[in-house]
């Protein structure tokens, strides 16, 4: 049966100061997080007026996707639902059911295989469908796209532009969200991030000696090992002769909070303390090639025989996901 709708599924974020703490409680529900830590994160959002940029970026992506699907002769409604804030996924699934949607393709705004970027969204979908009931639509999550040319190309384009600004000799730090080492051992997240880095730098014309992979935005208890090196530690360890460095956020599809705060403010301050100018490359956002990639992923899942586009040697991730992929903490 063909898809008759698309679900844009994302993390969500607050849209005003009063939303910040309720949003954060949704993010950490079920986990023992100190109130002091929540307050620290809340203050980061409040520096931006309590508004996360992720929502406006998803609205722009949704609008661009509607237009692109129509241009490709495959027009269909695009719904938007979030894990942690309005529009909540369960409300979106209920609207889809009420509109008569039977089978939808879900595009998750996470390029990689991991518990939080894959399995948790699969669980969110099934939980929402169970709440809505037996008449809820079938929802098929599209595959991770870490090596799709529509993701790699815009990242490489952004890196080339950053190189022109930073000048020759500036080291490149390609960064993705850190995850606990124990969770990384249950999925291919770390390998996929490194493959993306290799593909992006290769397409951008960077020498192998010019770049390295780092991680950011860890949030777990201090004694829990997470993927390293942290970007701030990497910046602090740059040679004294370094005058400029490039940070390429390959772990993110748009400029949301982990980009505008953790990189544009915190990492930039770390670099500035060393006398280093930090140049940040662009995320895909609503780049036409990235939007075209989403359309291609929908067609691939919907039409048998459509090529599964992937660069490099790892090949395309499966769609649908393999049973039991990316297990969570309880499955370690």
Buried (B, 14 or more C-beta within 10 A) or exposed (E): EEBBBBBBBBBBBBBEEEBBBEBBEBBBEEEEBEEEEBEEBBEBBBEBEBBBBBBBBBEBBBEBBBEBBEEEEBEBBBBBBBBBBBBBBBBBBBBBBEEEBBBBBBBBBBBBBBBBBBBBBBEBBEEBBEEBEEEBBEBBBBBBBBBBBBBBBBBBBBBBBBBEEBEEEBBBBBBBBBBBEEBBEBBBBBBBBBBBBBBBBBBBEBEEEBBBBBBBBBBBEEEEEBBEBBBBEBBBEBEEEBBBBBBBBBBBBBBBBBBBBBBBBBBBEBBEEBEBBBBBBBBBBBBEBBBBBBBBBBBBBBEEEEEBBBBEEBEBBEBEBEEEBBEBEEEE
